[in-house]
Amino acid sequence: MKTYTIPNKDIDIYEFDLTSEFDFDKILADAKKFRLNEKSNNSHSKIHGVYLSSWFIQTKTNVFDSIIKSTENKMNLIANTIKPDNQISVKYKALESWLLFYNKLGYSEYHNHIYYGWASVCYISAEKTSSIFFNDFEFKPSTGKLLIFPGMLRHKVGSVLPSHSDRIVMATNLFPFIDYSIFLEEHNIKINI
């Protein structure tokens, strides 16, 4: 896990390398097959020149479940690392996951995922492609990288140039669920229901 701190914001972005965990050639083939079989007319006002799958791919196929679960596990690792000792434990779940296939000159404007605690992007195919920008911080993606960042953090994707390779990503919104059992155990509180 690598951590990047956004200048002048005191906000961290976390990077994980998933290349030893997953076969991204197979995931890329699965993503392309999913796109061919899906009839999505999904759109977003901040995204241009991009094929956007349905928001809840985990309800359409189980092909991406292992990546989604890995993302949840890594988010929970982050949550346990940054939580104060006296804070109630929180578990994060992926409520929305979707695929984005950037066409040449495709890009996204600045936007955020404010209604979710955290967001992530997993680069399924991203060699020699445009960067993602978080305010004054630029991240150059590569296949197999996973970025997890606070949902409130504004970000955009630069235009995919004709000389760039395909840019195919899976984005996920992570929502916190409070686990009161750990709090109750830590404080020796027993509840009979």
N, C-alpha and C positions, 0 to 999 in steps of 0.2 A: 504494500500500500504506500503510495506517495501522497503527500499533502501539499497543496498549493494554497497560499494565503493571498486573497485579492488585495492589491494595494489600496490603502486608505479606507478599507471597509472592515478589516478584521473578520473576514468571512473565509472559511476554508472550503476547498474543493478536494475531493478524494479521487485518486486514480488507482485502478486495479488492472493488472494484466491477466486476462482470461485465456491466453493462448495455450497454456499448459493444461487448462481445465476442459476446453472444448475444441472440437474440430471445426474451424470456421469455414473451411471449404464446404463441408456438409451443411452447416447452418446457412451459408449463402445459397446453396442449392435449394434448401427447404424454404427460404424466404422468397426466392424467385418463383418456386412452385406455388406457394401460398398466394402470391400476387396474381398469378395466372388464373387461379381458381376462385379468387375472391372478386366479388362485384361491389367494390366500394365506391361511393360517390362522396366520400368524406372530404371536407375542406376546412381551411382555417384562414382567417383574414390576414394573418401575419406570415403565412408560408406561401411561397410562389414557385411554380415550376417543379412541384414535388408531388409524387403519388403518395397519398396518405391512406393507410389501411384503416379499417374500422378501429375504434378506440380500444375495444376489449378483445384483443386477439386471443387471450387465454380462454375466452368462451367459445371461440371458433375452432381452435385446434390445440392439441397438447404438445405440439412440436417444440414450442419455445419454453415449456414449463421449467426445464432445467436451468435455463439462463435466468428466468424470472426468479426462481428459488435462490439461485446463487446471488442475484442482486439483493433480494430480501436479506439473506444471510450477511452479506457485506454491509448493508445498511444497519443491521442490528449490531454488528461489530463496532461500527462507528458510534452508534447511539450509546453503547456500553462504555466506549472509550471517553466520550465527552460529557457523560452525565455526572452531575455532582453526587457525592455519596448519599446525600439525604433525599434525592429525587426518586419518585416512584418510577419503576422500570417501565419502559415503553418498548413494544414490539412493532416493527413496521411491516406492512403488507402492501404488495403491489395491487392497487385497485384498477389502474388503467395501464395497459401496455399497447403499443402500436408500432407499426413499421413505417418508415419514411424512405422512399426511393427518390433521390434527388436527380433530376434531369440536368443536362448541361444548362448552365446559367440559373439553375434553381438555387434558392436562398431562403432564409427566414429573417424577418425583421426582429428587432428587440422585442422580447416578450418574457413572461415569467410563468410560473406554476404556483401562484400565490395561495391557492386554496388547498395545497398539499404541503406537508412538512418538508419533503425532499423530492427531488426528481433525479432521473438518471438517463444516460445515453450510452448504449452499447454499440460499438462500431463493428458491424458485420462485414462491411467492405469499405475501406477508407484509406487506401494507399494513395499518396500523392493527390490529395483533395483539399478543399478549403478548410480553414480553421473555424473553430467555435470561439466566440468572443464573449467574455464576461466583463463588462465595463472596460477597464484598462488592461485586462489580462487576456492573452491569446493562447489557446491550446491547439496544437497541431495534432490531429487524430491519426491513429493507425489501427488497422484491423486487430480486433481482439481486446482493445482497451475499453474499460468501463469507467465512466465519470459519474460520481454522485455528488450532488450539490444542493444547497438549500433552495426550496421551491420559490422563494421570494427573489432569488438572484436573477436579475435581467441578463439575457443572453441572446445572441443571434448567430446565424451561420452565414459566413461569407459566400458569395456566388461561386458555384461550381463552374470552373472555366472549361472551355473545350479541350484543353490539354490535360485536364484532371481525369483520374479514373472514376469509376462508379462510387457513389457515396450512398451506402445503404445502412441504416441504423435502426435500432429498436429503442424507443423511448419508453420510460416508465414513470408513473407518479406513485410515490410511496406515502402511505397514510399511517399515522401513528395509532396504535391501540394500546391502551393502558393495561398493564398486567398487575392487578392489585394483589395477586397471590404472593408475590415476592415481598411487597410492602408489608402485608399482614404477617408473613413469616418472620421478616426482619424485626418487627416490633412485637413479636410473640402474641399476636391477636388471633383469637379463634372465633369463628362465626359458625353457629349451627343453623343450618337451613332446613 
